[in-house]
Amino acid sequence: MLTRAFVSSLAALLLGTLLVSGPPPASWADPPAPAASPSASATTVSDTKVNTDRYGDGSLVFGVTVTTTTAGNSGSPESRASGADGCSTAAGVPVACWVGGYGWMSAYQMYCRVASDLPLDLSVWKEHRDAKGQPIGTLFSCVVGDFFTKFALVYRWSPDPPVTPPRAGSDPVVSVRSAIAALGLHPPAVGVGAYVYRGYTEWGLTWWVGAPMWLWIDRNDPLQWGTHTVTASVEGGSVTATVKAVKVEFDPGDGGGPVVCLTPGTSRPWDPNDLLEDHSPSNCEYRYPHTNKLGDKNSRFSVSASVTWDVRWSSSDGQYGVFSFTVDSVESPSVHVGELRVVAARDPTPMPTPSTRGPGR
């Protein structure tokens, strides 16, 4: 029986052969789009942590509900199909989800691992770099064969973050969710570019139909918008996750929207000296197409927000995964939307009488 040490040595030998053999072999090319395999049902789990935050007078108590959905197989390099221990081939034959450090990837029909130990200057990354020249996506080292009677290494690139089949034992995702709940993420504090007019304070925040109203949340609060790294203990090792805010969706309250922003927006409480047509530099704004009931200061639109956080995790035993969750606002500023009317009025300044005399007379 081949030992893991022998397999690792053989893999290193094969990799060395690949690296000195000139142009990349065909196996390094991007794989054809795999046929979609059966999706497993999604699993949704909620964790709630109650904190006391600084909003308002400092006594506002809110609950952050972290709702995560573990995706099933959708043709990306992951495995969630049913089998002997949760994995199977495209033909439905059960297979072990893991052989040593290699997990079954149903999209490739091979055992693969994330090739995180390969140099980033390999030619396989040539067509897969961002504008700054940094590699993007995931490179997998995969085994053709069954490790015993047949063995060869190939490489596959995926634009998606790595997701591996589950191992027996504790679920790393549960530990990650608990660590995220312990972060105490703040609900987004919604900011709107409306205005309270002097002498009309009883009308509260007011805005005008058709004008772009800027929207934002507090970008200076990393627990509303930011990136965090959490680590938790799991059976036999640890799991580390990166938690990153990726978008905020504003509900303007009038049935339109949502307004989807990939940044926290730009803060600008409106000033009467500003132009109504000024646009947000982050393009995070909304134009109300209709007014509230005119003359009724209690007719208003309430603006709320929801921040989406993406999580990418990896465990010390070679598992990888991704999921996302949302944190909703708990306070919603209300805006009365009115209309501006242009009224023609006579200029009280008398017009000068034209002179009938010519120049010099």
C-alpha positions as CSV (number, residue, x, y, z in Angstrom):
1,M,0.0,0.0,0.0
2,L,1.3,3.4,-0.9
3,T,2.0,5.6,2.2
4,R,1.1,9.3,2.3
5,A,4.8,10.1,2.5
6,F,5.4,8.1,-0.7
7,V,2.4,9.9,-2.4
8,S,3.8,13.3,-1.4
9,S,7.3,12.4,-2.7
10,L,5.8,11.1,-5.9
11,A,3.7,14.3,-6.2
12,A,6.8,16.4,-5.7
13,L,8.7,14.4,-8.3
14,L,5.9,14.8,-10.8
15,L,5.6,18.5,-10.1
16,G,9.3,18.9,-10.6
17,T,9.0,17.2,-14.0
18,L,6.2,19.5,-14.9
19,L,8.1,22.6,-13.9
20,V,11.2,21.8,-16.1
21,S,9.4,20.4,-19.1
22,G,8.9,23.7,-20.9
23,P,5.4,24.9,-21.8
24,P,2.6,24.0,-19.5
25,P,1.0,20.6,-20.4
26,A,-2.6,20.4,-21.6
27,S,-3.7,19.3,-18.1
28,W,-2.9,22.8,-16.9
29,A,-5.5,24.4,-19.2
30,D,-8.8,25.6,-17.8
31,P,-11.3,22.6,-17.6
32,P,-14.4,22.6,-19.7
33,A,-17.5,23.6,-18.0
34,P,-18.5,20.6,-16.0
35,A,-22.0,19.2,-16.1
36,A,-24.1,20.2,-13.2
37,S,-24.4,17.5,-10.6
38,P,-27.3,17.0,-8.3
39,S,-27.7,19.8,-5.7
40,A,-27.9,18.9,-2.1
41,S,-30.5,20.7,0.0
42,A,-29.2,23.9,1.6
43,T,-28.7,24.0,5.4
44,T,-29.7,27.2,7.2
45,V,-28.5,27.8,10.8
46,S,-29.0,31.0,12.9
47,D,-26.9,32.2,15.8
48,T,-28.1,35.2,17.9
49,K,-25.9,37.3,20.1
50,V,-27.3,40.3,22.1
51,N,-25.1,43.3,22.8
52,T,-25.4,46.8,24.1
53,D,-24.2,49.4,21.6
54,R,-23.5,53.1,21.5
55,Y,-26.4,54.1,19.3
56,G,-28.8,56.8,20.5
57,D,-28.3,57.4,24.2
58,G,-26.1,54.4,24.5
59,S,-28.8,52.1,25.9
60,L,-30.1,50.6,22.7
61,V,-30.1,46.8,22.9
62,F,-30.2,44.9,19.7
63,G,-29.8,41.3,18.5
64,V,-27.5,40.3,15.6
65,T,-28.9,37.2,13.9
66,V,-26.2,35.5,11.8
67,T,-28.1,33.4,9.2
68,T,-25.8,31.2,7.1
69,T,-26.7,29.0,4.1
70,T,-24.4,26.2,3.1
71,A,-24.7,25.8,-0.6
72,G,-25.1,22.5,-2.4
73,N,-23.2,21.4,-5.5
74,S,-23.8,23.6,-8.4
75,G,-21.1,22.7,-10.8
76,S,-18.3,24.5,-8.9
77,P,-15.4,22.5,-7.4
78,E,-17.1,21.2,-4.3
79,S,-18.8,18.1,-3.2
80,R,-22.1,17.8,-1.3
81,A,-23.7,14.9,-3.2
82,S,-24.9,11.9,-1.4
83,G,-22.8,8.7,-1.2
84,A,-21.3,6.3,1.2
85,D,-20.1,9.1,3.4
86,G,-21.6,12.0,1.5
87,C,-19.8,11.8,-1.9
88,S,-20.4,10.0,-5.2
89,T,-19.3,10.0,-8.8
90,A,-21.4,11.4,-11.6
91,A,-22.7,7.9,-12.2
92,G,-23.9,7.8,-8.5
93,V,-21.2,5.4,-7.3
94,P,-20.4,6.1,-3.7
95,V,-16.8,7.2,-3.0
96,A,-14.8,8.2,0.1
97,C,-15.0,12.0,0.5
98,W,-11.3,12.1,1.5
99,V,-8.2,10.1,0.8
100,G,-5.4,11.6,2.9
101,G,-5.3,15.3,2.3
102,Y,-7.2,15.1,-1.0
103,G,-11.0,15.7,-1.1
104,W,-13.4,14.5,-3.8
105,M,-14.3,17.3,-6.2
106,S,-17.5,16.2,-8.1
107,A,-17.1,18.9,-10.7
108,Y,-13.7,17.4,-11.8
109,Q,-14.5,13.8,-10.8
110,M,-11.1,13.6,-9.1
111,Y,-9.5,14.0,-5.7
112,C,-8.0,17.4,-5.3
113,R,-6.4,19.7,-2.8
114,V,-5.7,23.4,-2.9
115,A,-2.3,23.9,-4.3
116,S,-1.4,26.7,-1.9
117,D,2.3,25.7,-1.8
118,L,3.0,26.3,-5.5
119,P,4.8,29.5,-6.5
120,L,2.6,32.4,-7.6
121,D,4.8,33.0,-10.7
122,L,3.8,29.8,-12.4
123,S,2.6,30.2,-16.0
124,V,-0.8,28.7,-15.0
125,W,-1.6,32.1,-13.4
126,K,-0.7,34.1,-16.5
127,E,-4.3,34.5,-17.7
128,H,-5.7,34.7,-14.1
129,R,-4.5,37.9,-12.6
130,D,-6.2,41.1,-11.5
131,A,-5.4,44.6,-12.6
132,K,-2.6,44.7,-10.0
133,G,-1.0,41.5,-11.3
134,Q,-2.1,39.4,-8.3
135,P,-3.3,35.8,-8.9
136,I,-7.0,35.4,-8.6
137,G,-9.1,32.3,-8.2
138,T,-8.0,28.9,-6.9
139,L,-5.5,26.4,-8.2
140,F,-6.2,22.8,-7.4
141,S,-3.7,19.8,-7.6
142,C,-5.8,16.8,-8.6
143,V,-5.1,13.1,-8.9
144,V,-6.0,11.1,-11.9
145,G,-6.6,7.6,-10.7
146,D,-7.2,5.9,-7.4
147,F,-3.8,6.5,-5.7
148,F,-3.0,2.8,-5.8
149,T,-3.3,1.2,-9.3
150,K,-3.1,4.5,-11.2
151,F,-1.7,7.8,-10.2
152,A,-0.9,11.1,-12.1
153,L,-1.1,14.8,-11.1
154,V,-3.0,17.4,-13.1
155,Y,-3.9,21.0,-12.2
156,R,-7.2,22.8,-12.4
157,W,-7.9,26.5,-12.1
158,S,-11.3,27.7,-10.7
159,P,-12.5,31.3,-10.5
160,D,-14.3,30.4,-7.2
161,P,-12.9,30.2,-3.7
162,P,-12.3,26.6,-2.6
163,V,-15.0,24.5,-1.1
164,T,-14.3,20.9,0.0
165,P,-16.5,18.0,1.1
166,P,-17.0,17.7,4.9
167,R,-14.9,15.4,7.0
168,A,-16.2,13.2,9.7
169,G,-16.2,14.8,13.1
170,S,-17.0,18.4,14.2
171,D,-18.3,20.8,11.7
172,P,-15.9,23.7,11.2
173,V,-18.8,26.0,10.0
174,V,-20.4,25.8,13.4
175,S,-17.2,27.0,15.1
176,V,-16.9,29.8,12.5
177,R,-20.5,30.9,13.1
178,S,-19.9,31.0,16.9
179,A,-16.7,33.0,16.4
180,I,-18.6,35.5,14.1
181,A,-21.3,35.9,16.7
182,A,-18.7,36.7,19.3
183,L,-17.4,39.5,17.1
184,G,-20.5,41.5,18.0
185,L,-21.1,43.0,14.6
186,H,-23.1,46.2,14.7
187,P,-26.3,46.8,12.8
188,P,-25.8,49.4,10.0
189,A,-26.6,52.9,11.1
190,V,-28.5,54.4,8.1
191,G,-27.6,57.9,6.9
192,V,-29.7,59.9,4.5
193,G,-28.9,63.1,2.7
194,A,-32.3,64.7,3.7
195,Y,-32.7,68.0,5.6
196,V,-34.6,69.4,8.6
197,Y,-35.6,72.9,7.6
198,R,-35.4,75.7,10.1
199,G,-38.8,76.7,11.2
200,Y,-40.3,73.4,10.0
201,T,-38.7,71.0,12.5
202,E,-42.0,69.3,13.1
203,W,-41.7,67.9,9.5
204,G,-38.5,66.2,10.4
205,L,-36.2,65.0,7.6
206,T,-37.5,66.3,4.2
207,W,-36.5,65.6,0.7
208,W,-37.7,66.5,-2.8
209,V,-39.1,64.2,-5.5
210,G,-36.7,63.5,-8.3
211,A,-33.6,64.7,-6.6
212,P,-30.8,62.2,-5.7
213,M,-30.8,61.6,-2.0
214,W,-27.4,60.2,-0.8
215,L,-27.4,57.0,1.3
216,W,-24.6,55.7,3.5
217,I,-23.7,53.7,6.7
218,D,-20.9,54.5,9.1
219,R,-17.7,53.6,7.3
220,N,-15.7,54.5,10.3
221,D,-17.2,51.7,12.3
222,P,-15.4,48.4,11.3
223,L,-18.2,46.4,12.9
224,Q,-20.6,47.9,10.4
225,W,-18.3,47.7,7.4
226,G,-14.8,46.1,7.4
227,T,-12.8,43.0,7.3
228,H,-12.1,40.7,10.2
229,T,-10.2,37.4,10.8
230,V,-11.5,34.9,13.3
231,T,-10.0,31.7,14.6
232,A,-11.7,28.9,16.4
233,S,-10.8,25.5,17.8
234,V,-12.2,22.4,16.2
235,E,-11.7,18.7,16.9
236,G,-8.0,17.9,16.2
237,G,-7.1,21.4,15.1
238,S,-8.4,24.9,14.2
239,V,-10.3,26.8,11.7
240,T,-9.6,30.4,10.4
241,A,-12.1,32.6,8.6
242,T,-12.0,36.0,6.9
243,V,-15.2,37.9,7.4
244,K,-15.7,40.8,4.9
245,A,-18.5,43.3,4.3
246,V,-19.2,43.2,0.5
247,K,-22.4,45.1,-0.1
248,V,-25.1,47.1,1.6
249,E,-28.7,47.1,0.3
250,F,-30.9,50.1,1.1
251,D,-34.7,49.9,1.1
252,P,-36.0,53.4,0.4
253,G,-39.4,52.5,1.9
254,D,-41.5,53.5,-1.1
255,G,-41.7,50.1,-2.7
256,G,-38.8,50.9,-5.1
257,G,-35.3,49.7,-4.9
258,P,-33.4,48.1,-3.4
259,V,-30.4,50.3,-3.8
260,V,-27.4,48.0,-3.9
261,C,-24.0,49.6,-3.0
262,L,-20.6,47.8,-3.0
263,T,-19.2,50.5,-0.7
264,P,-20.6,51.9,2.5
265,G,-21.6,55.0,0.6
266,T,-20.5,58.6,1.1
267,S,-21.7,60.6,4.1
268,R,-23.1,64.1,3.3
269,P,-25.9,65.6,5.4
270,W,-27.5,68.0,2.9
271,D,-27.1,71.7,3.2
272,P,-29.5,74.2,1.5
273,N,-26.4,75.7,-0.2
274,D,-25.8,72.4,-2.0
275,L,-27.2,71.8,-5.4
276,L,-30.1,69.3,-5.4
277,E,-28.6,67.6,-8.4
278,D,-25.3,66.8,-6.8
279,H,-24.6,63.1,-7.1
280,S,-22.9,60.8,-4.5
281,P,-19.3,60.0,-5.6
282,S,-19.9,56.4,-4.6
283,N,-23.1,56.4,-6.7
284,C,-25.0,55.3,-3.6
285,E,-28.2,57.4,-3.9
286,Y,-31.9,57.2,-4.6
287,R,-34.4,59.4,-6.4
288,Y,-38.0,59.2,-5.1
289,P,-40.3,59.1,-8.1
290,H,-43.4,60.1,-6.1
291,T,-44.2,62.4,-3.2
292,N,-45.7,61.5,0.1
293,K,-49.2,62.8,0.8
294,L,-48.7,66.5,0.4
295,G,-49.6,68.5,3.5
296,D,-49.4,65.5,5.8
297,K,-46.2,65.5,7.8
298,N,-47.0,62.0,9.1
299,S,-46.9,60.6,5.6
300,R,-43.3,59.4,5.3
301,F,-40.9,56.8,3.8
302,S,-38.7,54.8,6.3
303,V,-35.2,53.9,5.0
304,S,-33.6,50.7,6.2
305,A,-30.4,48.8,5.3
306,S,-28.9,45.3,5.2
307,V,-25.2,44.6,5.0
308,T,-24.0,41.3,3.4
309,W,-20.8,39.7,4.9
310,D,-18.9,37.1,3.0
311,V,-17.0,34.4,4.9
312,R,-14.1,32.3,3.5
313,W,-12.8,29.7,5.9
314,S,-10.1,27.0,6.0
315,S,-9.3,24.4,8.6
316,S,-6.0,22.9,9.6
317,D,-7.0,19.5,8.2
318,G,-7.4,20.8,4.7
319,Q,-11.1,21.7,4.5
320,Y,-12.3,24.9,2.8
321,G,-15.6,26.6,2.5
322,V,-17.6,29.8,1.9
323,F,-20.9,31.2,3.1
324,S,-22.5,34.6,3.6
325,F,-24.9,36.3,6.0
326,T,-26.6,39.6,6.6
327,V,-26.9,42.1,9.4
328,D,-30.0,44.4,9.3
329,S,-30.5,47.9,10.6
330,V,-32.6,48.3,13.7
331,E,-33.3,52.1,13.3
332,S,-34.9,53.5,10.1
333,P,-34.8,57.3,9.5
334,S,-38.1,58.5,8.0
335,V,-38.3,61.1,5.2
336,H,-41.1,63.2,4.0
337,V,-40.8,63.6,0.2
338,G,-42.4,66.8,-1.2
339,E,-42.2,68.7,-4.4
340,L,-40.6,72.0,-5.4
341,R,-42.8,74.3,-7.5
342,V,-41.5,77.2,-9.7
343,V,-43.7,80.2,-9.3
344,A,-43.6,83.2,-11.7
345,A,-43.7,86.5,-9.9
346,R,-43.6,90.1,-11.0
347,D,-40.2,91.8,-10.2
348,P,-41.1,94.7,-8.0
349,T,-38.1,96.7,-9.3
350,P,-39.4,99.3,-11.9
351,M,-37.9,98.9,-15.4
352,P,-35.9,102.0,-16.6
353,T,-37.7,104.1,-19.2
354,P,-35.9,103.9,-22.6
355,S,-34.4,107.2,-23.6
356,T,-35.6,108.7,-26.9
357,R,-32.6,110.9,-27.2
358,G,-29.6,109.6,-29.2
359,P,-26.0,109.5,-27.9
360,G,-24.5,112.9,-27.0
361,R,-27.9,114.7,-26.9
